[in-house]
Amino acid sequence: MLKIRDLHVSYGGIKALKGIDLDVEEGKIVALIGANGAGKSTTLRSIVGLTKPESGTITYNGVDLLKMDTKDMVKSGITLVPEGRRVFANLTVLENLKIGAYYRKDSKQIKEDLEWVYSLFPRLEERTWQLTGTLSGGEQQMVAVGRALMSRPKLLMMDEPSLGLAPLIVKEIFNIIKEIHKQGVTVLLIEQNANVSLRIADEAYVMETGKIMLKGTGQELLNNAEVKKAYLGDGAH
């Protein structure tokens, strides 16, 4: 579904990505893990066109993504849940969710999707009319995920969904990612929390200083001695 080949990106003379290859197959959950500054977010920014690569290719179902604008990406089924949630604090929960459906015209289907989002996040339904800025961090993350789902994504990309959240909320968010995936959405997960993401990932990549160092199934990497040492130590839980 998503294919990255030999991608190179530099920021002000510093090489952020050094020729990476990455595949996201349809129907899979793919995790990209690595320490801060490894190049994970740069990869994501390149996919959605926020960063211009020097060389390499990114294709989505055979179409060149580097030539596509953001609006067409959303229409073709690519959606990003950005790091740090980026919700509209002075809008209500409902208004935030509706922004996700901005490019859609199918009002009956939009209504059904809103019901679906509320079934995934009952807490948001209780807070429909509340200003999003008054919600807890975990609830704001739910709004960010719900808003992304309102665009009817085929490929949902998430940048550090567990960042700054309490372990219990992280568990809840990851259960919801599994549920979304069950309903046919392909997921690309960028995550520092290797422990949680590898448990739900079909395929996973480990990134260090702009290179892909390891790839395998989520299970293989969970059991890999190097990965355990670097990412699954006591500090990683």
C-alpha positions, -999 to +999 in steps of 0.1 A: +000+000+000+028+024+010+062+019-004+093+040+005+125+034-014+160+049-008+147+080+009+172+107+018+164+138+038+186+166+051+180+195+074+205+223+071+234+200+061+225+173+086+214+140+071+182+130+089+174+100+067+201+080+050+184+060+023+156+041+041+133+015+026+099+008+043+067-011+033+033-009+047+011-037+034-027-032+033-045-045+064-014-046+086-003-027+117+033-015+110+054+000+138+084+022+134+103+024+166+135+041+177+149+067+201+142+104+199+160+119+170+163+086+151+144+100+121+109+085+128+090+118+126+111+129+096+099+098+078+063+107+086+067+143+076+081+132+043+052+109+036+026+137+042+046+162+022+057+185+052+094+177+044+108+175+009+132+146+004+165+151-015+160+118-033+141+085-032+105+076-038+072+073-018+043+057-034+008+049-022-011+023-041+013+029-070+007+067-070+037+091-064+030+108-031+057+134-036+036+150-063+003+149-044-011+178-023-024+173+013-061+176+003-058+149-023-039+127+002-068+130+027-093+123-001-073+092-012-075+078+024-043+089+041-047+105+075-022+115+102-028+118+140+000+143+147+023+142+177+011+163+206-026+159+195-031+194+179-067+196+188-087+229+185-089+239+222-117+264+218-140+242+198-162+215+212-155+178+209-182+175+182-168+205+162-133+189+164-146+156+151-166+172+123-134+189+111-121+154+103-149+151+077-142+185+061-137+172+026-166+148+026-201+154+012-219+122+022-238+136+052-256+103+060-224+084+061-207+111+082-235+107+108-229+069+108-191+075+112-198+099+141-218+071+158-189+047+152-164+071+167-186+075+198-189+037+201-151+035+202-148+064+226-180+065+248-163+092+269-163+116+240-200+112+235-205+122+271-184+153+264-199+162+230-205+198+239-175+204+261-146+226+249-117+203+239-092+224+258-108+215+291-103+177+285-075+156+300-045+147+278-059+112+272-093+125+262-077+150+238-058+121+223-091+103+218-104+134+200-074+135+178-079+098+168-116+103+164-111+133+142-087+113+120-113+085+117-139+109+105-120+113+072-126+076+066-089+067+064-076+036+046-041+043+060-040+058+095-006+071+105+000+080+142+029+099+155+038+090+192+002+083+203+013+072+238+035+103+245+028+119+279-001+096+287-007+075+319-001+038+313-038+030+317-048+055+291-020+042+268-035+007+271-069+021+262-056+040+232-038+008+219-069-013+224-087+012+202-060+010+176-065-028+175-102-023+171-098+003+143-075-022+126-100-050+129-124-028+110-101-028+080-079+003+085-042-001+078-020+015+106+015+030+106+026+036+141+055+058+150+063+051+186+090+055+212+072+030+235+085-001+218+069-024+244+033-015+236+037-010+199+056-042+191+029-062+209+002-051+184+024-048+153+023-073+125+055-059+110+080-036+127+111-015+119+138-003+142+154+030+133+186+045+145+203+078+133+184+079+100+188+043+090+166+012+094+187-012+115+163-041+119+130-053+105+108-082+113+074-092+128+064-074+160+069-107+178+104-113+164+115-079+175+100-083+209+121-114+213+152-099+197+181-095+222+193-062+208+159-047+208+152-059+244+185-044+255+180-010+238+142-005+240+126-029+263+147-024+295+129-015+327+128+021+316+108+013+285+077+000+302 
